[in-house]
Amino acid sequence: MEPATSAIRPVLAASTAVFHEGRVLLARRGKAPSLGLWTLPGGRVEPGETLADAAAREVREEVGVDCAVLGVAGALDIIQHDAAGALAAHFVVVSHAARWIVGEPATGPEAAEVGWFEPDALPAETTPGLQGIVDAAVLVVQAMEGPDAM
């Protein structure tokens, strides 16, 4: 007999570190997974959608901002277990760096709070690995737009 976790498969998702005036846009999760934690806007990649298109779409849907995706900043496995220790979810999140184009960040069902933060002064309550992804995204922006871009 196969273990109960065999039905759980990794889910591909995309997130985006959107930069504007040297700050990065974060959203505090308004629902599970990671309820209450600050993170990058993001979500599942739809069939037939590129990672970059998914990244930009999720930013638009979650926080109402349009952005130009510059490149991939990194990837993280988000593996969650239930109270009994059984595997509950596995997300593979490919994170991108982007430049803000237009729009004022707004809250919604998935983003209970939004804000612009200095890349080296993120809030304490973030999703695991967020600082490393933001640091990598800064390097992508600088590589694409020059060392003074930030």
CYANA upper distance limits for C-alpha pairs under 8 A (distance plus 0.5 A):
  2 GLU  CA      6 SER  CA      7.09
  5 THR  CA     86 ALA  CA      7.63
  5 THR  CA     87 LEU  CA      6.39
  5 THR  CA     88 ALA  CA      8.13
  8 ILE  CA     87 LEU  CA      8.11
  8 ILE  CA     88 ALA  CA      7.84
  8 ILE  CA     89 ALA  CA      7.06
  8 ILE  CA     90 HIS  CA      7.85
  9 ARG  CA     89 ALA  CA      8.25
  9 ARG  CA     90 HIS  CA      7.17
 10 PRO  CA     89 ALA  CA      7.97
 10 PRO  CA     90 HIS  CA      5.28
 10 PRO  CA     91 PHE  CA      5.78
 10 PRO  CA     92 VAL  CA      6.86
 11 VAL  CA     44 ARG  CA      7.66
 11 VAL  CA     90 HIS  CA      6.79
 11 VAL  CA     91 PHE  CA      5.18
 11 VAL  CA     92 VAL  CA      6.46
 12 LEU  CA     44 ARG  CA      6.43
 12 LEU  CA     45 VAL  CA      6.42
 12 LEU  CA     91 PHE  CA      6.50
 12 LEU  CA     92 VAL  CA      5.51
 12 LEU  CA     93 VAL  CA      6.65
 12 LEU  CA     94 VAL  CA      8.27
 13 ALA  CA     42 GLY  CA      7.54
 13 ALA  CA     43 GLY  CA      5.62
 13 ALA  CA     44 ARG  CA      4.55
 13 ALA  CA     45 VAL  CA      5.58
 13 ALA  CA     51 LEU  CA      8.48
 13 ALA  CA     91 PHE  CA      7.14
 13 ALA  CA     92 VAL  CA      6.45
 13 ALA  CA     93 VAL  CA      5.11
 13 ALA  CA     94 VAL  CA      6.79
 14 ALA  CA     42 GLY  CA      5.91
 14 ALA  CA     43 GLY  CA      6.13
 14 ALA  CA     44 ARG  CA      6.82
 14 ALA  CA     45 VAL  CA      6.86
 14 ALA  CA     51 LEU  CA      6.70
 14 ALA  CA     52 ALA  CA      8.25
 14 ALA  CA     54 ALA  CA      6.70
 14 ALA  CA     55 ALA  CA      5.55
 14 ALA  CA     58 GLU  CA      8.36
 14 ALA  CA     93 VAL  CA      5.68
 14 ALA  CA     94 VAL  CA      5.31
 14 ALA  CA     95 SER  CA      6.16
 14 ALA  CA     96 HIS  CA      7.98
 15 SER  CA     40 LEU  CA      6.36
 15 SER  CA     41 PRO  CA      6.05
 15 SER  CA     42 GLY  CA      4.36
 15 SER  CA     43 GLY  CA      6.97
 15 SER  CA     55 ALA  CA      5.78
 15 SER  CA     58 GLU  CA      7.89
 15 SER  CA     59 VAL  CA      8.31
 15 SER  CA     93 VAL  CA      7.14
 15 SER  CA     94 VAL  CA      6.81
 15 SER  CA     95 SER  CA      5.13
 15 SER  CA     96 HIS  CA      6.62
 16 THR  CA     40 LEU  CA      6.27
 16 THR  CA     41 PRO  CA      6.46
 16 THR  CA     42 GLY  CA      6.87
 16 THR  CA     55 ALA  CA      6.23
 16 THR  CA     56 ALA  CA      7.82
 16 THR  CA     59 VAL  CA      7.53
 16 THR  CA     69 VAL  CA      8.43
 16 THR  CA     95 SER  CA      5.97
 16 THR  CA     96 HIS  CA      5.12
 16 THR  CA     97 ALA  CA      6.24
 16 THR  CA     98 ALA  CA      7.09
 17 ALA  CA     24 VAL  CA      6.63
 17 ALA  CA     25 LEU  CA      6.97
 17 ALA  CA     26 LEU  CA      8.21
 17 ALA  CA     40 LEU  CA      6.44
 17 ALA  CA     41 PRO  CA      8.18
 17 ALA  CA     95 SER  CA      7.80
 17 ALA  CA     96 HIS  CA      6.54
 17 ALA  CA     97 ALA  CA      5.39
 17 ALA  CA     98 ALA  CA      6.48
 17 ALA  CA    134 VAL  CA      6.98
 17 ALA  CA    137 ALA  CA      7.02
 18 VAL  CA     24 VAL  CA      6.01
 18 VAL  CA     25 LEU  CA      5.96
 18 VAL  CA     67 CYS  CA      7.40
 18 VAL  CA     97 ALA  CA      6.65
 18 VAL  CA     98 ALA  CA      5.16
 18 VAL  CA     99 ARG  CA      5.89
 18 VAL  CA    100 TRP  CA      6.33
 19 PHE  CA     23 ARG  CA      5.90
 19 PHE  CA     24 VAL  CA      5.05
 19 PHE  CA     25 LEU  CA      6.95
 19 PHE  CA     97 ALA  CA      8.21
 19 PHE  CA     98 ALA  CA      6.69
 19 PHE  CA     99 ARG  CA      5.55
 19 PHE  CA    100 TRP  CA      6.28
 20 HIS  CA     24 VAL  CA      7.07
 20 HIS  CA     25 LEU  CA      8.40
 20 HIS  CA     99 ARG  CA      6.91
 20 HIS  CA    100 TRP  CA      5.96
 21 GLU  CA    150 MET  CA      7.60
 22 GLY  CA    118 GLU  CA      7.39
 22 GLY  CA    119 PRO  CA      8.29
 22 GLY  CA    149 ALA  CA      8.31
 22 GLY  CA    150 MET  CA      5.19
 23 ARG  CA    116 TRP  CA      6.09
 23 ARG  CA    117 PHE  CA      5.56
 23 ARG  CA    118 GLU  CA      5.23
 23 ARG  CA    119 PRO  CA      6.62
 24 VAL  CA    116 TRP  CA      5.83
 24 VAL  CA    117 PHE  CA      5.74
 24 VAL  CA    118 GLU  CA      6.85
 24 VAL  CA    119 PRO  CA      6.57
 24 VAL  CA    134 VAL  CA      8.40
 25 LEU  CA     40 LEU  CA      7.52
 25 LEU  CA    114 VAL  CA      7.72
 25 LEU  CA    115 GLY  CA      6.27
 25 LEU  CA    116 TRP  CA      5.07
 25 LEU  CA    117 PHE  CA      6.95
 26 LEU  CA     38 TRP  CA      6.68
 26 LEU  CA     39 THR  CA      5.92
 26 LEU  CA     40 LEU  CA      5.54
 26 LEU  CA     41 PRO  CA      7.18
 26 LEU  CA    114 VAL  CA      6.26
 26 LEU  CA    115 GLY  CA      6.08
 26 LEU  CA    116 TRP  CA      6.83
 26 LEU  CA    117 PHE  CA      7.76
 27 ALA  CA     38 TRP  CA      5.90
 27 ALA  CA     39 THR  CA      5.99
 27 ALA  CA     40 LEU  CA      6.55
 27 ALA  CA     41 PRO  CA      6.62
 27 ALA  CA     63 VAL  CA      8.29
 27 ALA  CA    111 ALA  CA      5.92
 27 ALA  CA    112 ALA  CA      7.68
 27 ALA  CA    113 GLU  CA      6.19
 27 ALA  CA    114 VAL  CA      4.87
 27 ALA  CA    115 GLY  CA      7.09
 28 ARG  CA     35 LEU  CA      8.21
 28 ARG  CA     36 GLY  CA      6.14
 28 ARG  CA     37 LEU  CA      5.74
 28 ARG  CA     38 TRP  CA      4.60
 28 ARG  CA     39 THR  CA      6.73
 28 ARG  CA    111 ALA  CA      6.05
 28 ARG  CA    112 ALA  CA      6.10
 28 ARG  CA    113 GLU  CA      5.54
 28 ARG  CA    114 VAL  CA      6.70
 29 ARG  CA     33 PRO  CA      8.34
 29 ARG  CA     34 SER  CA      6.86
 29 ARG  CA     35 LEU  CA      5.46
 29 ARG  CA     36 GLY  CA      5.49
 29 ARG  CA     37 LEU  CA      6.04
 29 ARG  CA     38 TRP  CA      6.77
 29 ARG  CA     39 THR  CA      7.66
 29 ARG  CA    110 GLU  CA      6.27
 29 ARG  CA    111 ALA  CA      5.54
 29 ARG  CA    112 ALA  CA      6.38
 29 ARG  CA    113 GLU  CA      8.00
 30 GLY  CA     35 LEU  CA      6.15
 30 GLY  CA     36 GLY  CA      6.61
 30 GLY  CA    108 GLY  CA      8.45
 30 GLY  CA    109 PRO  CA      6.72
 30 GLY  CA    110 GLU  CA      5.26
 30 GLY  CA    111 ALA  CA      5.56
 30 GLY  CA    112 ALA  CA      4.94
 30 GLY  CA    113 GLU  CA      8.21
 31 LYS  CA     35 LEU  CA      5.30
 31 LYS  CA     36 GLY  CA      7.93
 31 LYS  CA    109 PRO  CA      7.91
 31 LYS  CA    110 GLU  CA      6.28
 31 LYS  CA    111 ALA  CA      8.43
 34 SER  CA    127 THR  CA      7.42
 36 GLY  CA    112 ALA  CA      8.49
 36 GLY  CA    125 GLU  CA      8.43
 37 LEU  CA    125 GLU  CA      5.88
 37 LEU  CA    126 THR  CA      5.42
 37 LEU  CA    127 THR  CA      6.43
 38 TRP  CA    123 PRO  CA      7.66
 38 TRP  CA    125 GLU  CA      6.55
 38 TRP  CA    126 THR  CA      4.95
 38 TRP  CA    127 THR  CA      6.82
 39 THR  CA    126 THR  CA      6.33
 39 THR  CA    127 THR  CA      6.25
 39 THR  CA    130 LEU  CA      7.25
 40 LEU  CA    130 LEU  CA      8.38
 41 PRO  CA     58 GLU  CA      6.99
 41 PRO  CA     59 VAL  CA      5.90
 41 PRO  CA     62 GLU  CA      6.94
 41 PRO  CA     63 VAL  CA      7.82
 42 GLY  CA     55 ALA  CA      6.77
 42 GLY  CA     58 GLU  CA      5.57
 42 GLY  CA     59 VAL  CA      6.81
 42 GLY  CA     62 GLU  CA      8.04
 43 GLY  CA     54 ALA  CA      8.27
 43 GLY  CA     55 ALA  CA      8.20
 43 GLY  CA     58 GLU  CA      6.51
 44 ARG  CA     54 ALA  CA      7.96
 45 VAL  CA     49 GLU  CA      6.96
 45 VAL  CA     50 THR  CA      8.05
 45 VAL  CA     51 LEU  CA      7.13
 45 VAL  CA     54 ALA  CA      5.94
 46 GLU  CA     54 ALA  CA      7.64
 49 GLU  CA     53 ASP  CA      6.77
 49 GLU  CA     54 ALA  CA      6.77
 50 THR  CA     54 ALA  CA      6.65
 51 LEU  CA     55 ALA  CA      6.59
 51 LEU  CA     94 VAL  CA      8.03
 52 ALA  CA     56 ALA  CA      6.79
 52 ALA  CA     69 VAL  CA      6.88
 52 ALA  CA     71 GLY  CA      8.34
 52 ALA  CA     96 HIS  CA      7.97
 53 ASP  CA     57 ARG  CA      6.53
 54 ALA  CA     58 GLU  CA      6.49
 55 ALA  CA     59 VAL  CA      6.97
 55 ALA  CA     69 VAL  CA      8.17
 55 ALA  CA     95 SER  CA      8.32
 55 ALA  CA     96 HIS  CA      7.55
 56 ALA  CA     60 ARG  CA      6.84
 56 ALA  CA     66 ASP  CA      7.52
 56 ALA  CA     67 CYS  CA      6.72
 56 ALA  CA     68 ALA  CA      7.76
 56 ALA  CA     69 VAL  CA      7.24
 57 ARG  CA     61 GLU  CA      6.57
 58 GLU  CA     62 GLU  CA      6.27
 59 VAL  CA     63 VAL  CA      6.21
 59 VAL  CA     64 GLY  CA      7.13
 59 VAL  CA     65 VAL  CA      6.55
 59 VAL  CA     66 ASP  CA      7.50
 59 VAL  CA     67 CYS  CA      8.17
 60 ARG  CA     64 GLY  CA      4.93
 60 ARG  CA     65 VAL  CA      5.36
 60 ARG  CA     66 ASP  CA      6.09
 60 ARG  CA     67 CYS  CA      8.49
 62 GLU  CA    107 THR  CA      7.95
 62 GLU  CA    108 GLY  CA      7.05
 62 GLU  CA    109 PRO  CA      8.39
 62 GLU  CA    110 GLU  CA      6.84
 62 GLU  CA    111 ALA  CA      6.83
 63 VAL  CA    105 PRO  CA      5.59
 63 VAL  CA    106 ALA  CA      5.44
 63 VAL  CA    107 THR  CA      6.44
 63 VAL  CA    108 GLY  CA      7.49
 63 VAL  CA    111 ALA  CA      7.37
 63 VAL  CA    114 VAL  CA      8.07
 64 GLY  CA    103 GLY  CA      6.72
 64 GLY  CA    104 GLU  CA      7.30
 64 GLY  CA    105 PRO  CA      6.15
 64 GLY  CA    106 ALA  CA      6.48
 65 VAL  CA    100 TRP  CA      7.77
 65 VAL  CA    101 ILE  CA      8.03
 65 VAL  CA    102 VAL  CA      6.52
 65 VAL  CA    103 GLY  CA      5.04
 65 VAL  CA    104 GLU  CA      6.75
 65 VAL  CA    105 PRO  CA      6.34
 66 ASP  CA    100 TRP  CA      6.89
 66 ASP  CA    101 ILE  CA      5.96
 66 ASP  CA    102 VAL  CA      5.85
 66 ASP  CA    103 GLY  CA      6.75
 67 CYS  CA     98 ALA  CA      6.57
 67 CYS  CA     99 ARG  CA      5.94
 67 CYS  CA    100 TRP  CA      5.02
 67 CYS  CA    101 ILE  CA      5.40
 67 CYS  CA    102 VAL  CA      7.59
 68 ALA  CA     98 ALA  CA      5.78
 68 ALA  CA     99 ARG  CA      5.72
 68 ALA  CA    100 TRP  CA      7.09
 68 ALA  CA    101 ILE  CA      7.16
 69 VAL  CA     96 HIS  CA      7.26
 69 VAL  CA     97 ALA  CA      6.52
 69 VAL  CA     98 ALA  CA      4.68
 69 VAL  CA     99 ARG  CA      7.09
 70 LEU  CA     96 HIS  CA      7.78
 70 LEU  CA     97 ALA  CA      6.12
 70 LEU  CA     98 ALA  CA      5.61
 70 LEU  CA     99 ARG  CA      7.76
 70 LEU  CA    140 VAL  CA      7.78
 70 LEU  CA    141 VAL  CA      7.41
 70 LEU  CA    144 MET  CA      7.48
 71 GLY  CA     96 HIS  CA      6.08
 71 GLY  CA     97 ALA  CA      6.12
 71 GLY  CA     98 ALA  CA      7.77
 71 GLY  CA    140 VAL  CA      7.10
 72 VAL  CA     94 VAL  CA      7.64
 72 VAL  CA     95 SER  CA      6.43
 72 VAL  CA     96 HIS  CA      4.76
 72 VAL  CA     97 ALA  CA      6.69
 72 VAL  CA    137 ALA  CA      8.12
 72 VAL  CA    140 VAL  CA      8.05
 73 ALA  CA     94 VAL  CA      8.26
 73 ALA  CA     95 SER  CA      5.98
 73 ALA  CA     96 HIS  CA      5.39
 73 ALA  CA     97 ALA  CA      6.36
 73 ALA  CA    133 ILE  CA      6.74
 73 ALA  CA    134 VAL  CA      8.32
 73 ALA  CA    136 ALA  CA      5.77
 73 ALA  CA    137 ALA  CA      5.29
 73 ALA  CA    140 VAL  CA      6.95
 74 GLY  CA     94 VAL  CA      6.48
 74 GLY  CA     95 SER  CA      5.83
 74 GLY  CA     96 HIS  CA      7.53
 74 GLY  CA    133 ILE  CA      6.69
 74 GLY  CA    136 ALA  CA      7.55
 74 GLY  CA    137 ALA  CA      8.47
 75 ALA  CA     92 VAL  CA      7.48
 75 ALA  CA     93 VAL  CA      5.95
 75 ALA  CA     94 VAL  CA      4.80
 75 ALA  CA     95 SER  CA      6.17
 75 ALA  CA    133 ILE  CA      8.39
 76 LEU  CA     92 VAL  CA      6.38
 76 LEU  CA     93 VAL  CA      5.77
 76 LEU  CA     94 VAL  CA      7.15
 76 LEU  CA     95 SER  CA      8.36
 76 LEU  CA    129 GLY  CA      7.90
 77 ASP  CA     90 HIS  CA      7.47
 77 ASP  CA     91 PHE  CA      6.30
 77 ASP  CA     92 VAL  CA      5.17
 77 ASP  CA     93 VAL  CA      6.83
 78 ILE  CA     89 ALA  CA      8.34
 78 ILE  CA     90 HIS  CA      6.15
 78 ILE  CA     91 PHE  CA      5.50
 78 ILE  CA     92 VAL  CA      6.82
 78 ILE  CA     93 VAL  CA      7.86
 79 ILE  CA     87 LEU  CA      8.04
 79 ILE  CA     88 ALA  CA      8.28
 79 ILE  CA     89 ALA  CA      6.34
 79 ILE  CA     90 HIS  CA      4.96
 79 ILE  CA     91 PHE  CA      6.95
 80 GLN  CA     87 LEU  CA      6.63
 80 GLN  CA     88 ALA  CA      5.95
 80 GLN  CA     89 ALA  CA      5.63
 80 GLN  CA     90 HIS  CA      6.85
 81 HIS  CA     85 GLY  CA      5.73
 81 HIS  CA     86 ALA  CA      5.71
 81 HIS  CA     87 LEU  CA      4.90
 81 HIS  CA     88 ALA  CA      5.24
 81 HIS  CA     89 ALA  CA      7.36
 82 ASP  CA     86 ALA  CA      5.96
 82 ASP  CA     87 LEU  CA      6.93
 82 ASP  CA     88 ALA  CA      6.08
 95 SER  CA    133 ILE  CA      7.59
 96 HIS  CA    137 ALA  CA      7.24
 97 ALA  CA    137 ALA  CA      5.31
 97 ALA  CA    138 VAL  CA      7.88
 97 ALA  CA    140 VAL  CA      6.92
 97 ALA  CA    141 VAL  CA      7.05
 98 ALA  CA    141 VAL  CA      7.78
 99 ARG  CA    141 VAL  CA      8.45
105 PRO  CA    114 VAL  CA      7.01
105 PRO  CA    115 GLY  CA      7.99
106 ALA  CA    111 ALA  CA      8.46
106 ALA  CA    113 GLU  CA      8.27
106 ALA  CA    114 VAL  CA      7.12
107 THR  CA    111 ALA  CA      5.53
107 THR  CA    112 ALA  CA      5.91
107 THR  CA    113 GLU  CA      6.05
107 THR  CA    114 VAL  CA      6.79
108 GLY  CA    112 ALA  CA      6.63
117 PHE  CA    121 ALA  CA      7.15
117 PHE  CA    122 LEU  CA      6.58
118 GLU  CA    122 LEU  CA      7.07
119 PRO  CA    131 GLN  CA      8.40
119 PRO  CA    134 VAL  CA      6.98
119 PRO  CA    135 ASP  CA      7.53
119 PRO  CA    138 VAL  CA      8.32
120 ASP  CA    131 GLN  CA      8.42
120 ASP  CA    135 ASP  CA      8.44
122 LEU  CA    126 THR  CA      8.43
122 LEU  CA    131 GLN  CA      7.87
126 THR  CA    130 LEU  CA      7.05
129 GLY  CA    133 ILE  CA      6.98
130 LEU  CA    134 VAL  CA      6.65
131 GLN  CA    135 ASP  CA      6.59
132 GLY  CA    136 ALA  CA      6.68
133 ILE  CA    137 ALA  CA      6.55
134 VAL  CA    138 VAL  CA      6.74
135 ASP  CA    139 LEU  CA      7.17
136 ALA  CA    140 VAL  CA      6.93
137 ALA  CA    141 VAL  CA      6.78
138 VAL  CA    142 GLN  CA      6.72
138 VAL  CA    150 MET  CA      7.89
139 LEU  CA    143 ALA  CA      6.50
140 VAL  CA    144 MET  CA      6.61
141 VAL  CA    145 GLU  CA      6.27
141 VAL  CA    146 GLY  CA      7.96
141 VAL  CA    149 ALA  CA      7.36
141 VAL  CA    150 MET  CA      8.02
142 GLN  CA    146 GLY  CA      5.22
142 GLN  CA    147 PRO  CA      5.17
142 GLN  CA    148 ASP  CA      7.41
142 GLN  CA    149 ALA  CA      6.15
142 GLN  CA    150 MET  CA      7.40
143 ALA  CA    147 PRO  CA      7.33
145 GLU  CA    149 ALA  CA      6.21
